[in-house]
Amino acid sequence: MLRRSDRNLENIPVGALGLIPLTGCEELGAKVNDYLVKWRQESAHQYKDDVAFNGYVKDNYIIGAKIPRFGSGEAKGILTESVRGKDLYLLVDVLNYSVTYQMTGNTNHMSPDDHFQNLKRIIASVGGKGRRINVIMPFLYESRQHKRSSRESLDCALALQELVRIGVDNIITFDAHDPRVQNAIPLSGFETVSPAYQFTRGLMRTYKDLQFDSEHMMVISPDEGATARAIYLANVLGLDMGMFYKRRDYTRIVNGRNPIVAHEFLGTSVDGKDVIIIDDMISSGESILDVAKQLKKRKAKRIFAAATFGLFTNGMDQFDQAYEDGIIDGILTTNLIYQTPDLLSKPYYINCDMSKYIALLIDTLNHDGSISNILNPSERIQNVLTRYKNGEEV
């Protein structure tokens, strides 16, 4: 398994490390910071007198940043300490609607547009003094508007180009809705990261009686868009894969989309098998629950839904009902975006922490090291699968 101590970080750091969690991303930023502080205090004694490693070992890598607002709702970005020559990593959660601000005496919840504006404000406050600017945006802003099907805007492409124009060198996101959107910035750094390892480990830690073979388990794609994710996980775990095709009514638009008429299943029998439904996000949850009901009709044993981002835009009531009815046994999402206390309290919810993974990426990039092995989790999944089958702690 790839560990921080296993890597050979031969390059000197690009610059002194600086971490800037934006408003709404403080909790994740604090966890990432704790890992970085711990690792560097344990391993950097040989560098303490090297001028190239000045500022390498610190008690805190978080740089103070504020975004105050005027009464009109306008805002500005402020850095409370120097960033000259630093390798900066900005963390932003564009989906954290729990953050509010006052505008003409009214309380407004921050939208993705507001968070993106805040990101640009902090980049502007750096004022070109940083050595390098890296943006870690787990949910890629406007990634659902990634292609044009009529006279409509290409918001994600515009956002990426804007970030590059104002000085961003690298953009790291997780499970981009369509990774091909990086074609908008072909000469800039863009990485989309999969949490497949964290899903696998979270499932293994919660359920001790899983049998990872094609006779007892199956991976399901809820639609054609998630097929690549399902194929990857099925191949790594050595399982069969099936998929559903969403048949839509293209003559009507309901709540901004064409309603789904039916889910058509393509694949082998799921009778008596545990099933993992994998997707990039759970939005309202209607699609995932409909797929789960279809699988139950086909006599699937236990059903686990894994998605990188749990939005749950229509609340948790329908998931509570599905759990009580025995349709869903577990839901896995990451802590890359805001999680409500209600979600975290659910007995069927499995939280997959990504902070250590993000810290590993930051630590490697700061040394200008290769992240190829980190981006491909197949070796780590095989390792944890072997330990699970041997009855060892995962």
Number of C-alpha atoms within 10 A of each C-alpha: 12 13 9 17 10 8 11 9 17 9 11 13 21 19 22 21 27 23 22 23 25 21 19 22 21 16 14 22 22 18 16 23 23 17 17 23 17 14 16 15 13 10 12 12 10 8 14 13 9 9 9 14 17 14 14 19 22 13 12 15 22 20 18 15 17 16 16 13 14 12 13 10 14 11 16 16 20 17 16 10 9 12 20 16 16 21 22 29 24 23 24 29 26 28 25 21 17 13 15 14 15 15 14 9 10 10 10 14 13 17 16 18 13 14 22 18 16 21 25 18 17 20 24 15 16 19 12 15 13 19 16 20 22 23 21 20 21 25 24 25 23 19 18 13 16 20 16 10 8 6 6 9 13 17 16 20 20 14 17 22 16 14 19 17 10 14 18 21 17 19 23 22 20 20 22 24 20 17 16 10 19 21 12 14 16 10 10 16 14 20 18 18 19 19 22 24 19 22 25 19 18 18 21 18 13 12 10 11 9 14 13 17 14 16 14 17 27 28 27 33 25 27 21 12 15 20 18 12 18 25 18 15 24 22 13 15 19 16 17 22 25 22 24 20 16 18 14 14 14 11 7 10 10 9 6 7 11 14 16 15 11 16 18 14 18 13 12 11 14 24 17 15 19 22 25 25 23 26 24 22 21 22 16 16 18 15 17 24 19 15 24 25 18 18 21 20 12 13 15 21 18 19 24 21 23 27 22 27 24 23 20 19 10 11 14 15 10 15 21 15 12 16 17 11 10 14 24 22 19 21 23 22 26 21 17 24 23 21 19 12 8 9 16 12 10 15 12 18 16 21 18 21 18 16 21 17 18 24 21 20 18 24 20 20 19 24 17 16 19 13 14 8 11 18 15 15 20 18 15 19 21 16 14 19 20 13 13 20 14 9 10 10 9 13
